[in-house]
Amino acid sequence: MPREHPLSWHRVVPVALVAILAALAAGALAGPGWYQRMYYPVEYRVEIGRAARAAGIDPYLVTAVVHAESGFDPDIVSKKGAVGLMQVMPETATDMELADGNRAKVTAQQLRRPEANLRYGTGYLRQLLDRYDGDLALALAAYNAGIANADRWERDGGEERINFPQTRHYVDKVLKERDAYERLYPEAF
């Protein structure tokens, strides 16, 4: 029985497909700006800029949080009940209203409105930045995993002690995306 040629089609095609996909992935991460903008889209620029300025936060950071939390989907709701662009819990927004002297309960429906969600989300992020003296990693860790966990990590030595792999990944992802957004959209805000 004759031997099959080492470069027969059923061997070459899968290898070629893997090479093409690897090249596309590398291009997405380090390719031209237009290609990277497809991976890092920006929606709600005006609303993000307005909310970020009001809270005194870098709008590129807010954009990265929105991208990481919801992918710019204002109607998304998590399994735990976090709503909208910045995945704000209605209870958190209500607590913020109470702290401001308002008795209004904030509903999930209200948090689906981008302006409201961004106002509460950036306000909460501002509170976390103030709580952790501007330590961005701990503030993001608290945003993702809760204040009690971030307080423990702060007591245990800071961001190096973030021992939830998901939260460590979240912090790294948001910081990387903030830098990418700033590089890709220098005039956005």
C-alpha positions as CSV (number, residue, x, y, z in Angstrom):
1,M,0.0,0.0,0.0
2,P,1.5,3.4,-1.0
3,R,2.3,5.9,1.7
4,E,0.3,9.1,1.9
5,H,2.1,12.4,1.1
6,P,3.1,14.3,4.2
7,L,1.6,17.5,2.7
8,S,-1.8,16.0,1.8
9,W,-4.8,18.3,2.1
10,H,-6.2,16.9,5.3
11,R,-3.0,17.8,7.1
12,V,-2.3,21.1,5.5
13,V,-5.8,22.7,5.8
14,P,-6.1,22.4,9.6
15,V,-2.6,23.8,10.1
16,A,-3.3,26.7,7.7
17,L,-6.6,27.5,9.5
18,V,-4.9,27.6,12.9
19,A,-2.1,29.9,11.4
20,I,-4.7,32.2,9.9
21,L,-6.7,32.4,13.2
22,A,-3.5,33.1,15.2
23,A,-2.6,35.9,12.8
24,L,-6.0,37.4,13.2
25,A,-5.8,37.2,17.0
26,A,-2.3,38.8,17.0
27,G,-3.6,41.5,14.7
28,A,-6.5,42.3,17.0
29,L,-4.2,42.8,19.9
30,A,-1.4,44.6,18.3
31,G,-2.6,45.5,14.8
32,P,-3.6,48.9,13.3
33,G,-5.8,51.2,15.3
34,W,-8.9,50.6,13.2
35,Y,-8.7,46.9,13.8
36,Q,-8.2,47.3,17.6
37,R,-11.1,49.7,17.7
38,M,-13.3,46.8,16.6
39,Y,-12.2,45.0,19.8
40,Y,-12.4,48.1,22.0
41,P,-15.6,49.9,20.9
42,V,-16.9,53.0,22.5
43,E,-20.6,53.8,22.9
44,Y,-22.2,56.4,25.1
45,R,-19.2,58.8,24.8
46,V,-21.2,61.9,25.8
47,E,-22.9,60.2,28.7
48,I,-19.6,58.6,29.9
49,G,-17.8,61.9,29.6
50,R,-20.5,63.8,31.6
51,A,-20.7,61.2,34.4
52,A,-16.9,60.9,34.6
53,R,-16.4,64.6,34.9
54,A,-19.1,64.9,37.5
55,A,-17.5,62.2,39.6
56,G,-13.9,63.5,39.0
57,I,-12.9,60.2,37.4
58,D,-10.9,59.5,34.3
59,P,-13.4,58.8,31.5
60,Y,-11.2,56.2,29.9
61,L,-11.3,54.3,33.2
62,V,-15.1,54.5,33.2
63,T,-15.2,53.3,29.6
64,A,-13.0,50.3,30.5
65,V,-15.3,49.5,33.4
66,V,-18.4,49.7,31.2
67,H,-16.7,47.5,28.6
68,A,-15.7,44.9,31.2
69,E,-19.0,44.9,33.0
70,S,-21.6,45.0,30.3
71,G,-20.0,45.4,26.8
72,F,-22.0,48.6,26.5
73,D,-25.4,46.7,26.9
74,P,-27.7,49.0,29.0
75,D,-30.3,46.2,29.5
76,I,-28.0,43.5,30.8
77,V,-28.8,42.1,34.3
78,S,-26.4,39.8,36.2
79,K,-27.4,36.7,38.1
80,K,-27.0,38.7,41.3
81,G,-29.2,41.5,40.0
82,A,-26.6,44.1,39.0
83,V,-28.1,46.2,36.2
84,G,-27.0,48.1,33.1
85,L,-23.8,49.5,31.7
86,M,-21.8,49.6,35.0
87,Q,-23.7,46.7,36.5
88,V,-25.0,48.7,39.5
89,M,-27.0,46.9,42.2
90,P,-30.3,48.7,42.8
91,E,-29.5,48.5,46.6
92,T,-26.2,50.3,46.1
93,A,-27.9,53.1,44.1
94,T,-30.6,53.4,46.7
95,D,-28.0,53.7,49.5
96,M,-26.3,56.5,47.6
97,E,-29.7,58.3,47.3
98,L,-30.2,57.9,51.1
99,A,-26.8,59.2,51.8
100,D,-27.7,62.3,49.8
101,G,-30.8,62.8,51.9
102,N,-33.2,61.4,49.3
103,R,-35.7,58.7,50.2
104,A,-36.3,57.5,46.6
105,K,-35.8,53.8,46.0
106,V,-33.8,53.2,42.8
107,T,-35.3,50.5,40.6
108,A,-33.7,48.1,38.1
109,Q,-35.8,49.9,35.4
110,Q,-34.2,53.2,36.3
111,L,-30.7,51.7,36.1
112,R,-31.3,50.6,32.5
113,R,-31.2,54.2,31.5
114,P,-27.5,54.9,30.6
115,E,-27.4,58.3,32.2
116,A,-28.7,57.1,35.5
117,N,-26.6,54.0,35.5
118,L,-23.4,55.9,34.7
119,R,-24.2,58.5,37.4
120,Y,-24.6,55.9,40.1
121,G,-21.7,53.7,38.8
122,T,-19.2,56.6,38.6
123,G,-20.5,57.9,41.9
124,Y,-19.9,54.5,43.5
125,L,-16.5,54.2,41.9
126,R,-15.6,57.7,43.3
127,Q,-16.6,56.5,46.8
128,L,-14.3,53.5,46.4
129,L,-11.4,55.6,45.2
130,D,-11.8,57.9,48.2
131,R,-12.2,55.0,50.6
132,Y,-8.9,53.4,49.3
133,D,-7.0,56.7,49.1
134,G,-6.9,56.7,45.3
135,D,-5.6,53.1,45.1
136,L,-7.1,52.2,41.8
137,A,-6.5,48.4,42.0
138,L,-8.2,48.2,45.4
139,A,-11.1,50.4,44.3
140,L,-11.6,48.2,41.2
141,A,-11.3,45.1,43.4
142,A,-14.0,46.4,45.7
143,Y,-16.2,47.3,42.7
144,N,-15.9,43.7,41.5
145,A,-15.7,41.6,44.7
146,G,-17.2,43.9,47.4
147,I,-15.9,46.2,50.0
148,A,-15.5,43.6,52.7
149,N,-13.0,41.6,50.6
150,A,-11.1,44.7,49.5
151,D,-10.9,45.9,53.1
152,R,-9.3,42.5,54.0
153,W,-6.9,42.7,51.1
154,E,-6.0,46.3,52.1
155,R,-5.3,45.1,55.7
156,D,-3.2,42.1,54.4
157,G,-0.9,44.3,52.3
158,G,-2.7,45.9,49.4
159,E,-3.4,44.9,45.8
160,E,-0.7,42.1,45.9
161,R,-3.0,40.2,48.3
162,I,-6.1,40.1,45.9
163,N,-6.5,36.4,46.1
164,F,-9.7,35.9,44.0
165,P,-8.4,34.9,40.5
166,Q,-11.5,36.4,38.9
167,T,-11.0,39.7,40.7
168,R,-7.3,39.8,40.0
169,H,-8.1,39.2,36.3
170,Y,-10.8,41.9,36.4
171,V,-8.5,44.5,37.8
172,D,-5.8,43.7,35.3
173,K,-8.3,43.7,32.4
174,V,-9.8,47.1,33.3
175,L,-6.4,48.7,33.7
176,K,-5.2,47.3,30.4
177,E,-8.4,48.4,28.7
178,R,-8.2,51.9,30.1
179,D,-4.7,52.2,28.6
180,A,-6.0,50.8,25.2
181,Y,-9.0,53.2,25.2
182,E,-6.8,56.2,25.9
183,R,-4.4,55.2,23.1
184,L,-7.1,54.3,20.6
185,Y,-9.4,57.3,21.3
186,P,-7.1,60.2,22.3
187,E,-9.7,62.8,21.5
188,A,-12.8,61.0,22.7
189,F,-13.2,63.0,25.9
